[in-house]
Amino acid sequence: MNNATEPEYVDQVDLSRGRPVRIQQVTPQRYLAIMPWGQLQSIVPDPRQAEIPRALQYLSAAQREQAELRNEIQRTIQGTKKKANAKDYASYIAAGLRGDRGERWATPPFALWLPGDMDVVRFRSPFGDDLLAYMPFDATGVLVDAETQHLAHILLQEDPATYRLSKGQVTNRLVSVEIYHQIGLRDARQIFHDRNLLGVIPNKNVALASDSCNMATNITFSLLEHVVIPSSNAGSDAPLERLVSTRPRQLKATDPEWMTLSSLRAFVVTALFGRAGFDKTSGTITELPRGCSVELAQEAIGEAATLVFGAFAKQFDNRADHVISAPAMLAALGAVAHRTMPWAPEPHRTGEQLLTLLSDVNWSRDPMVWDGTVGKATTNARTGAATLSLAGGVKDSGSKTTTALEDPSSPRYRQIRSRL
């Protein structure tokens, strides 16, 4: 910043003083700006260059200094998830720029540290003073946050055709930038630490509830609104939404709900895709099976959910003593119900056949019945009694549990129907 205590007032822009950027002051060391991403790129070089020792010798002194400062602050790209994340981020931004996501997308501001100075001036306007910063033409900076987003833009610029974009769409995209200046390396490192390590990642339930672009999530919410099933806890027929917890990731023993949102969604995904759905339960579903539409899925899966959840409402109500509400079990029930779906391959099951198949299953949380299927038998350290752990996830236990539920030739089929 210039040496005066307050920026000077000027009447016109002087391009000889540097690249002009309109800014808003937040603190004496922090400003907010909007600029084309291409302008940010001229200030922040490709971070991959900073990790190639041989490339550093061909950089200017200012560029080498920038690379060294960048390596002092940022995480490594090569050999880490950051590289893969940048590719996924590039696909996300490209979809937004193409208009595929409508207004349902956003990227956070870039956090730019300028080790050098800015020349800031004021313009009088009817709405108060406007601030303008002249950045030196050779200014370089380091991103203390959003470097992965920056690398994603670079990937888009390098190969726009692959992402069905033009180079201009990438370069001219307006982005918001937080500019930090007149702070030292230690302060910049601290900002990187705070922005990357102190944020609270939303739990799976909250993340799913927020994703309106996910077809499986949308179908799941439709079930919450339209499926009505009997519940002894509720005292009368109740909409499914009263029996599904949409916020906590796990239910406590005293919670009245039957299942979490993510568990119900696992039921939906496996009902859509059958056993192939086990590997899809934690991902985004953007395409439905052949012959299936959102409306058809809502109707067919809703009917299956009404049948299954209604037939075993007592077991769901008393979930602490039964295995039926375990995530792997709900996913397995969805996979078994898949055969009742109109888009599933032949032979199909009727709803009546589905309930008959499940009618003699021993749902009690008995380790002798369910060990090696939906759970694992353990021993209580205090009492020495055998207990059943349901810690296994959908991908670990879903397929085994499905086999036990529907394959009469499997020993597990007979095992889970014993000791009734």
Contacts in CASP RR format, 6 or more apart in sequence:
PFRMAT RR
TARGET T0000
AUTHOR 0000-0000-0000
METHOD contacts of the structure
MODEL  1
MNNATEPEYVDQVDLSRGRPVRIQQVTPQRYLAIMPWGQLQSIVPDPRQA
EIPRALQYLSAAQREQAELRNEIQRTIQGTKKKANAKDYASYIAAGLRGD
RGERWATPPFALWLPGDMDVVRFRSPFGDDLLAYMPFDATGVLVDAETQH
LAHILLQEDPATYRLSKGQVTNRLVSVEIYHQIGLRDARQIFHDRNLLGV
IPNKNVALASDSCNMATNITFSLLEHVVIPSSNAGSDAPLERLVSTRPRQ
LKATDPEWMTLSSLRAFVVTALFGRAGFDKTSGTITELPRGCSVELAQEA
IGEAATLVFGAFAKQFDNRADHVISAPAMLAALGAVAHRTMPWAPEPHRT
GEQLLTLLSDVNWSRDPMVWDGTVGKATTNARTGAATLSLAGGVKDSGSK
TTTALEDPSSPRYRQIRSRL
1 7 0 8 1.000
1 117 0 8 1.000
1 118 0 8 1.000
1 119 0 8 1.000
1 120 0 8 1.000
1 181 0 8 1.000
1 182 0 8 1.000
2 8 0 8 1.000
2 119 0 8 1.000
2 120 0 8 1.000
2 121 0 8 1.000
6 122 0 8 1.000
7 120 0 8 1.000
7 121 0 8 1.000
7 122 0 8 1.000
7 131 0 8 1.000
8 121 0 8 1.000
8 122 0 8 1.000
9 121 0 8 1.000
9 122 0 8 1.000
9 123 0 8 1.000
9 124 0 8 1.000
9 129 0 8 1.000
10 121 0 8 1.000
10 122 0 8 1.000
10 123 0 8 1.000
10 132 0 8 1.000
11 123 0 8 1.000
13 20 0 8 1.000
13 132 0 8 1.000
14 134 0 8 1.000
17 119 0 8 1.000
17 134 0 8 1.000
18 119 0 8 1.000
18 134 0 8 1.000
18 135 0 8 1.000
18 136 0 8 1.000
18 137 0 8 1.000
19 39 0 8 1.000
19 42 0 8 1.000
19 134 0 8 1.000
19 135 0 8 1.000
19 136 0 8 1.000
19 137 0 8 1.000
19 139 0 8 1.000
20 132 0 8 1.000
20 133 0 8 1.000
20 134 0 8 1.000
20 135 0 8 1.000
21 33 0 8 1.000
21 35 0 8 1.000
21 39 0 8 1.000
21 132 0 8 1.000
21 133 0 8 1.000
21 134 0 8 1.000
21 135 0 8 1.000
22 33 0 8 1.000
22 34 0 8 1.000
22 130 0 8 1.000
22 131 0 8 1.000
22 132 0 8 1.000
22 133 0 8 1.000
23 31 0 8 1.000
23 32 0 8 1.000
23 33 0 8 1.000
23 120 0 8 1.000
23 131 0 8 1.000
23 132 0 8 1.000
23 133 0 8 1.000
23 179 0 8 1.000
24 31 0 8 1.000
24 32 0 8 1.000
24 33 0 8 1.000
24 131 0 8 1.000
25 31 0 8 1.000
25 131 0 8 1.000
26 32 0 8 1.000
26 178 0 8 1.000
28 182 0 8 1.000
29 180 0 8 1.000
29 181 0 8 1.000
29 182 0 8 1.000
29 183 0 8 1.000
30 178 0 8 1.000
30 179 0 8 1.000
30 180 0 8 1.000
31 118 0 8 1.000
31 131 0 8 1.000
31 133 0 8 1.000
31 178 0 8 1.000
31 179 0 8 1.000
31 181 0 8 1.000
32 109 0 8 1.000
32 176 0 8 1.000
32 177 0 8 1.000
32 178 0 8 1.000
32 179 0 8 1.000
33 133 0 8 1.000
33 176 0 8 1.000
33 177 0 8 1.000
33 179 0 8 1.000
34 174 0 8 1.000
34 175 0 8 1.000
34 176 0 8 1.000
34 177 0 8 1.000
35 174 0 8 1.000
35 175 0 8 1.000
35 177 0 8 1.000
36 171 0 8 1.000
36 172 0 8 1.000
36 173 0 8 1.000
36 174 0 8 1.000
36 175 0 8 1.000
37 153 0 8 1.000
37 170 0 8 1.000
37 171 0 8 1.000
37 172 0 8 1.000
37 173 0 8 1.000
37 174 0 8 1.000
37 175 0 8 1.000
38 170 0 8 1.000
38 171 0 8 1.000
38 172 0 8 1.000
40 110 0 8 1.000
40 112 0 8 1.000
40 150 0 8 1.000
40 175 0 8 1.000
40 177 0 8 1.000
41 150 0 8 1.000
41 153 0 8 1.000
41 154 0 8 1.000
41 157 0 8 1.000
41 171 0 8 1.000
43 112 0 8 1.000
43 114 0 8 1.000
43 135 0 8 1.000
43 139 0 8 1.000
43 140 0 8 1.000
43 141 0 8 1.000
44 112 0 8 1.000
44 140 0 8 1.000
44 141 0 8 1.000
44 142 0 8 1.000
44 143 0 8 1.000
44 150 0 8 1.000
45 63 0 8 1.000
45 66 0 8 1.000
45 67 0 8 1.000
45 140 0 8 1.000
46 151 0 8 1.000
46 154 0 8 1.000
47 70 0 8 1.000
47 74 0 8 1.000
47 77 0 8 1.000
47 143 0 8 1.000
47 147 0 8 1.000
47 150 0 8 1.000
47 151 0 8 1.000
48 77 0 8 1.000
48 78 0 8 1.000
48 151 0 8 1.000
49 55 0 8 1.000
49 56 0 8 1.000
49 59 0 8 1.000
49 67 0 8 1.000
50 56 0 8 1.000
50 66 0 8 1.000
50 67 0 8 1.000
50 68 0 8 1.000
50 70 0 8 1.000
50 71 0 8 1.000
51 71 0 8 1.000
51 76 0 8 1.000
51 77 0 8 1.000
51 78 0 8 1.000
56 64 0 8 1.000
56 67 0 8 1.000
59 67 0 8 1.000
62 138 0 8 1.000
62 140 0 8 1.000
63 140 0 8 1.000
65 115 0 8 1.000
65 140 0 8 1.000
66 140 0 8 1.000
66 141 0 8 1.000
66 142 0 8 1.000
69 115 0 8 1.000
69 141 0 8 1.000
69 142 0 8 1.000
69 185 0 8 1.000
69 188 0 8 1.000
70 142 0 8 1.000
70 143 0 8 1.000
72 185 0 8 1.000
72 189 0 8 1.000
73 113 0 8 1.000
73 142 0 8 1.000
73 144 0 8 1.000
73 185 0 8 1.000
73 188 0 8 1.000
73 189 0 8 1.000
73 192 0 8 1.000
74 142 0 8 1.000
74 143 0 8 1.000
74 144 0 8 1.000
74 147 0 8 1.000
74 192 0 8 1.000
75 82 0 8 1.000
75 147 0 8 1.000
75 196 0 8 1.000
76 82 0 8 1.000
77 83 0 8 1.000
77 86 0 8 1.000
77 151 0 8 1.000
82 148 0 8 1.000
82 151 0 8 1.000
85 148 0 8 1.000
86 148 0 8 1.000
86 151 0 8 1.000
86 152 0 8 1.000
86 155 0 8 1.000
87 152 0 8 1.000
87 155 0 8 1.000
89 148 0 8 1.000
89 149 0 8 1.000
89 151 0 8 1.000
89 152 0 8 1.000
90 152 0 8 1.000
90 153 0 8 1.000
90 155 0 8 1.000
90 156 0 8 1.000
90 163 0 8 1.000
91 163 0 8 1.000
92 105 0 8 1.000
92 152 0 8 1.000
93 105 0 8 1.000
93 107 0 8 1.000
93 149 0 8 1.000
93 152 0 8 1.000
93 153 0 8 1.000
93 156 0 8 1.000
94 156 0 8 1.000
94 163 0 8 1.000
94 164 0 8 1.000
94 165 0 8 1.000
95 101 0 8 1.000
95 105 0 8 1.000
96 102 0 8 1.000
96 105 0 8 1.000
97 165 0 8 1.000
97 169 0 8 1.000
97 170 0 8 1.000
97 173 0 8 1.000
98 163 0 8 1.000
98 164 0 8 1.000
98 165 0 8 1.000
101 213 0 8 1.000
104 212 0 8 1.000
104 213 0 8 1.000
107 146 0 8 1.000
107 149 0 8 1.000
107 175 0 8 1.000
108 145 0 8 1.000
108 146 0 8 1.000
108 149 0 8 1.000
109 146 0 8 1.000
109 175 0 8 1.000
109 176 0 8 1.000
109 177 0 8 1.000
109 178 0 8 1.000
110 143 0 8 1.000
110 145 0 8 1.000
110 146 0 8 1.000
110 149 0 8 1.000
110 150 0 8 1.000
110 175 0 8 1.000
110 176 0 8 1.000
110 177 0 8 1.000
110 178 0 8 1.000
111 143 0 8 1.000
111 144 0 8 1.000
111 145 0 8 1.000
111 146 0 8 1.000
111 177 0 8 1.000
111 178 0 8 1.000
111 180 0 8 1.000
111 191 0 8 1.000
111 195 0 8 1.000
112 141 0 8 1.000
112 142 0 8 1.000
112 143 0 8 1.000
112 144 0 8 1.000
112 177 0 8 1.000
112 178 0 8 1.000
112 179 0 8 1.000
112 180 0 8 1.000
113 141 0 8 1.000
113 142 0 8 1.000
113 143 0 8 1.000
113 144 0 8 1.000
113 180 0 8 1.000
113 181 0 8 1.000
113 183 0 8 1.000
113 188 0 8 1.000
113 191 0 8 1.000
114 135 0 8 1.000
114 139 0 8 1.000
114 141 0 8 1.000
114 179 0 8 1.000
114 180 0 8 1.000
114 181 0 8 1.000
115 141 0 8 1.000
115 142 0 8 1.000
115 181 0 8 1.000
115 184 0 8 1.000
115 185 0 8 1.000
116 136 0 8 1.000
116 139 0 8 1.000
116 181 0 8 1.000
117 136 0 8 1.000
117 181 0 8 1.000
117 182 0 8 1.000
118 133 0 8 1.000
118 134 0 8 1.000
118 135 0 8 1.000
118 179 0 8 1.000
118 181 0 8 1.000
119 133 0 8 1.000
119 134 0 8 1.000
120 131 0 8 1.000
120 132 0 8 1.000
120 133 0 8 1.000
120 134 0 8 1.000
121 131 0 8 1.000
121 132 0 8 1.000
121 134 0 8 1.000
122 129 0 8 1.000
122 130 0 8 1.000
122 131 0 8 1.000
122 132 0 8 1.000
123 129 0 8 1.000
123 130 0 8 1.000
123 131 0 8 1.000
123 132 0 8 1.000
124 130 0 8 1.000
133 179 0 8 1.000
142 188 0 8 1.000
143 150 0 8 1.000
144 180 0 8 1.000
144 188 0 8 1.000
144 189 0 8 1.000
144 191 0 8 1.000
144 192 0 8 1.000
144 195 0 8 1.000
145 191 0 8 1.000
145 192 0 8 1.000
145 195 0 8 1.000
145 196 0 8 1.000
153 170 0 8 1.000
153 173 0 8 1.000
156 163 0 8 1.000
156 165 0 8 1.000
156 170 0 8 1.000
157 167 0 8 1.000
157 170 0 8 1.000
157 171 0 8 1.000
160 166 0 8 1.000
160 167 0 8 1.000
160 168 0 8 1.000
160 169 0 8 1.000
160 170 0 8 1.000
180 187 0 8 1.000
180 188 0 8 1.000
180 191 0 8 1.000
202 210 0 8 1.000
203 248 0 8 1.000
203 249 0 8 1.000
204 249 0 8 1.000
204 262 0 8 1.000
204 282 0 8 1.000
205 245 0 8 1.000
205 246 0 8 1.000
205 247 0 8 1.000
205 248 0 8 1.000
205 249 0 8 1.000
205 260 0 8 1.000
205 261 0 8 1.000
205 262 0 8 1.000
206 247 0 8 1.000
208 214 0 8 1.000
208 217 0 8 1.000
208 220 0 8 1.000
208 261 0 8 1.000
208 262 0 8 1.000
208 265 0 8 1.000
209 217 0 8 1.000
209 246 0 8 1.000
209 247 0 8 1.000
209 261 0 8 1.000
211 217 0 8 1.000
211 284 0 8 1.000
212 218 0 8 1.000
213 284 0 8 1.000
213 286 0 8 1.000
214 283 0 8 1.000
214 284 0 8 1.000
214 285 0 8 1.000
214 286 0 8 1.000
215 285 0 8 1.000
215 286 0 8 1.000
215 287 0 8 1.000
215 288 0 8 1.000
215 294 0 8 1.000
216 265 0 8 1.000
216 268 0 8 1.000
216 269 0 8 1.000
216 272 0 8 1.000
216 280 0 8 1.000
216 285 0 8 1.000
217 265 0 8 1.000
217 285 0 8 1.000
218 294 0 8 1.000
219 268 0 8 1.000
219 272 0 8 1.000
219 294 0 8 1.000
219 297 0 8 1.000
219 298 0 8 1.000
219 301 0 8 1.000
220 261 0 8 1.000
220 264 0 8 1.000
220 265 0 8 1.000
220 268 0 8 1.000
222 298 0 8 1.000
223 240 0 8 1.000
223 264 0 8 1.000
223 268 0 8 1.000
223 298 0 8 1.000
223 301 0 8 1.000
223 302 0 8 1.000
223 305 0 8 1.000
224 239 0 8 1.000
224 240 0 8 1.000
224 241 0 8 1.000
224 244 0 8 1.000
224 246 0 8 1.000
224 264 0 8 1.000
225 239 0 8 1.000
225 241 0 8 1.000
226 239 0 8 1.000
226 298 0 8 1.000
226 302 0 8 1.000
227 239 0 8 1.000
227 240 0 8 1.000
227 302 0 8 1.000
227 305 0 8 1.000
227 306 0 8 1.000
227 309 0 8 1.000
228 237 0 8 1.000
228 238 0 8 1.000
228 239 0 8 1.000
228 240 0 8 1.000
228 306 0 8 1.000
229 237 0 8 1.000
229 238 0 8 1.000
229 240 0 8 1.000
229 243 0 8 1.000
229 305 0 8 1.000
229 306 0 8 1.000
229 309 0 8 1.000
229 310 0 8 1.000
229 313 0 8 1.000
230 236 0 8 1.000
230 237 0 8 1.000
230 238 0 8 1.000
230 310 0 8 1.000
230 313 0 8 1.000
231 237 0 8 1.000
231 238 0 8 1.000
231 242 0 8 1.000
231 243 0 8 1.000
231 258 0 8 1.000
231 313 0 8 1.000
231 316 0 8 1.000
231 317 0 8 1.000
232 313 0 8 1.000
232 314 0 8 1.000
232 317 0 8 1.000
233 243 0 8 1.000
233 256 0 8 1.000
233 317 0 8 1.000
234 242 0 8 1.000
234 243 0 8 1.000
240 264 0 8 1.000
240 305 0 8 1.000
240 309 0 8 1.000
242 257 0 8 1.000
243 256 0 8 1.000
243 257 0 8 1.000
243 258 0 8 1.000
243 259 0 8 1.000
243 309 0 8 1.000
243 316 0 8 1.000
244 257 0 8 1.000
244 258 0 8 1.000
244 259 0 8 1.000
244 260 0 8 1.000
244 261 0 8 1.000
244 264 0 8 1.000
245 251 0 8 1.000
245 255 0 8 1.000
245 257 0 8 1.000
245 259 0 8 1.000
245 260 0 8 1.000
245 261 0 8 1.000
246 260 0 8 1.000
246 261 0 8 1.000
248 255 0 8 1.000
248 260 0 8 1.000
249 260 0 8 1.000
249 262 0 8 1.000
250 260 0 8 1.000
251 257 0 8 1.000
251 259 0 8 1.000
251 260 0 8 1.000
251 319 0 8 1.000
253 320 0 8 1.000
258 309 0 8 1.000
258 316 0 8 1.000
258 317 0 8 1.000
258 319 0 8 1.000
258 325 0 8 1.000
259 316 0 8 1.000
259 325 0 8 1.000
259 330 0 8 1.000
260 327 0 8 1.000
262 327 0 8 1.000
263 325 0 8 1.000
263 327 0 8 1.000
263 330 0 8 1.000
263 331 0 8 1.000
264 330 0 8 1.000
265 281 0 8 1.000
266 281 0 8 1.000
266 327 0 8 1.000
266 330 0 8 1.000
266 331 0 8 1.000
266 334 0 8 1.000
266 394 0 8 1.000
267 301 0 8 1.000
267 305 0 8 1.000
267 330 0 8 1.000
267 331 0 8 1.000
267 333 0 8 1.000
267 334 0 8 1.000
267 337 0 8 1.000
268 297 0 8 1.000
268 301 0 8 1.000
268 334 0 8 1.000
269 277 0 8 1.000
269 280 0 8 1.000
269 281 0 8 1.000
269 285 0 8 1.000
269 331 0 8 1.000
270 277 0 8 1.000
270 278 0 8 1.000
270 281 0 8 1.000
270 331 0 8 1.000
270 332 0 8 1.000
270 333 0 8 1.000
270 334 0 8 1.000
270 335 0 8 1.000
270 337 0 8 1.000
270 338 0 8 1.000
271 300 0 8 1.000
271 301 0 8 1.000
271 304 0 8 1.000
271 334 0 8 1.000
271 335 0 8 1.000
271 337 0 8 1.000
271 338 0 8 1.000
271 341 0 8 1.000
272 285 0 8 1.000
272 288 0 8 1.000
272 289 0 8 1.000
272 292 0 8 1.000
272 297 0 8 1.000
272 301 0 8 1.000
272 338 0 8 1.000
272 341 0 8 1.000
273 280 0 8 1.000
273 289 0 8 1.000
273 338 0 8 1.000
274 334 0 8 1.000
274 335 0 8 1.000
274 338 0 8 1.000
274 344 0 8 1.000
275 335 0 8 1.000
275 338 0 8 1.000
275 399 0 8 1.000
275 402 0 8 1.000
277 331 0 8 1.000
277 335 0 8 1.000
278 331 0 8 1.000
278 335 0 8 1.000
278 394 0 8 1.000
278 395 0 8 1.000
278 398 0 8 1.000
278 399 0 8 1.000
279 395 0 8 1.000
281 331 0 8 1.000
281 394 0 8 1.000
281 395 0 8 1.000
282 394 0 8 1.000
288 294 0 8 1.000
288 297 0 8 1.000
289 343 0 8 1.000
290 343 0 8 1.000
291 342 0 8 1.000
291 343 0 8 1.000
292 341 0 8 1.000
292 342 0 8 1.000
292 343 0 8 1.000
296 342 0 8 1.000
296 343 0 8 1.000
297 341 0 8 1.000
300 340 0 8 1.000
300 341 0 8 1.000
300 342 0 8 1.000
301 337 0 8 1.000
301 341 0 8 1.000
303 340 0 8 1.000
303 351 0 8 1.000
304 334 0 8 1.000
304 337 0 8 1.000
304 340 0 8 1.000
304 341 0 8 1.000
304 351 0 8 1.000
304 354 0 8 1.000
307 351 0 8 1.000
307 354 0 8 1.000
307 355 0 8 1.000
308 333 0 8 1.000
308 337 0 8 1.000
308 354 0 8 1.000
308 355 0 8 1.000
308 358 0 8 1.000
309 316 0 8 1.000
311 355 0 8 1.000
311 358 0 8 1.000
311 359 0 8 1.000
312 324 0 8 1.000
312 358 0 8 1.000
312 363 0 8 1.000
315 322 0 8 1.000
315 324 0 8 1.000
315 363 0 8 1.000
316 322 0 8 1.000
316 324 0 8 1.000
316 325 0 8 1.000
319 325 0 8 1.000
320 365 0 8 1.000
321 364 0 8 1.000
321 365 0 8 1.000
322 363 0 8 1.000
322 364 0 8 1.000
322 365 0 8 1.000
323 329 0 8 1.000
323 363 0 8 1.000
323 364 0 8 1.000
323 365 0 8 1.000
323 370 0 8 1.000
323 374 0 8 1.000
323 375 0 8 1.000
323 388 0 8 1.000
323 390 0 8 1.000
324 330 0 8 1.000
324 333 0 8 1.000
324 363 0 8 1.000
326 374 0 8 1.000
326 375 0 8 1.000
326 390 0 8 1.000
327 393 0 8 1.000
327 394 0 8 1.000
328 374 0 8 1.000
328 375 0 8 1.000
328 390 0 8 1.000
328 392 0 8 1.000
328 393 0 8 1.000
328 394 0 8 1.000
328 396 0 8 1.000
328 397 0 8 1.000
328 398 0 8 1.000
328 401 0 8 1.000
329 374 0 8 1.000
329 401 0 8 1.000
331 394 0 8 1.000
331 398 0 8 1.000
331 401 0 8 1.000
332 374 0 8 1.000
332 397 0 8 1.000
332 398 0 8 1.000
332 399 0 8 1.000
332 401 0 8 1.000
332 402 0 8 1.000
332 404 0 8 1.000
332 405 0 8 1.000
333 358 0 8 1.000
333 405 0 8 1.000
335 398 0 8 1.000
335 402 0 8 1.000
336 354 0 8 1.000
336 357 0 8 1.000
336 358 0 8 1.000
336 402 0 8 1.000
336 405 0 8 1.000
336 406 0 8 1.000
337 354 0 8 1.000
338 344 0 8 1.000
339 347 0 8 1.000
339 348 0 8 1.000
339 349 0 8 1.000
339 354 0 8 1.000
339 406 0 8 1.000
340 348 0 8 1.000
340 349 0 8 1.000
340 350 0 8 1.000
340 351 0 8 1.000
340 354 0 8 1.000
341 348 0 8 1.000
342 348 0 8 1.000
349 357 0 8 1.000
357 405 0 8 1.000
357 406 0 8 1.000
358 405 0 8 1.000
360 417 0 8 1.000
360 420 0 8 1.000
361 405 0 8 1.000
361 416 0 8 1.000
361 417 0 8 1.000
362 369 0 8 1.000
362 416 0 8 1.000
362 417 0 8 1.000
362 418 0 8 1.000
362 419 0 8 1.000
362 420 0 8 1.000
365 388 0 8 1.000
366 388 0 8 1.000
366 419 0 8 1.000
367 377 0 8 1.000
367 378 0 8 1.000
367 386 0 8 1.000
367 387 0 8 1.000
367 388 0 8 1.000
368 377 0 8 1.000
368 386 0 8 1.000
368 419 0 8 1.000
369 415 0 8 1.000
369 416 0 8 1.000
369 418 0 8 1.000
369 419 0 8 1.000
370 388 0 8 1.000
370 416 0 8 1.000
371 377 0 8 1.000
371 388 0 8 1.000
372 397 0 8 1.000
372 400 0 8 1.000
372 412 0 8 1.000
373 397 0 8 1.000
373 400 0 8 1.000
373 401 0 8 1.000
373 404 0 8 1.000
373 412 0 8 1.000
373 415 0 8 1.000
373 416 0 8 1.000
374 390 0 8 1.000
374 397 0 8 1.000
374 398 0 8 1.000
374 400 0 8 1.000
374 401 0 8 1.000
374 404 0 8 1.000
375 388 0 8 1.000
375 389 0 8 1.000
375 390 0 8 1.000
375 391 0 8 1.000
375 392 0 8 1.000
375 397 0 8 1.000
376 388 0 8 1.000
376 389 0 8 1.000
376 391 0 8 1.000
376 392 0 8 1.000
377 386 0 8 1.000
377 387 0 8 1.000
377 388 0 8 1.000
377 389 0 8 1.000
378 386 0 8 1.000
378 387 0 8 1.000
378 388 0 8 1.000
378 389 0 8 1.000
379 385 0 8 1.000
379 386 0 8 1.000
379 387 0 8 1.000
380 386 0 8 1.000
380 387 0 8 1.000
400 412 0 8 1.000
403 410 0 8 1.000
403 412 0 8 1.000
403 413 0 8 1.000
404 410 0 8 1.000
404 412 0 8 1.000
404 413 0 8 1.000
404 415 0 8 1.000
404 416 0 8 1.000
405 413 0 8 1.000
405 416 0 8 1.000
406 413 0 8 1.000
407 413 0 8 1.000
END
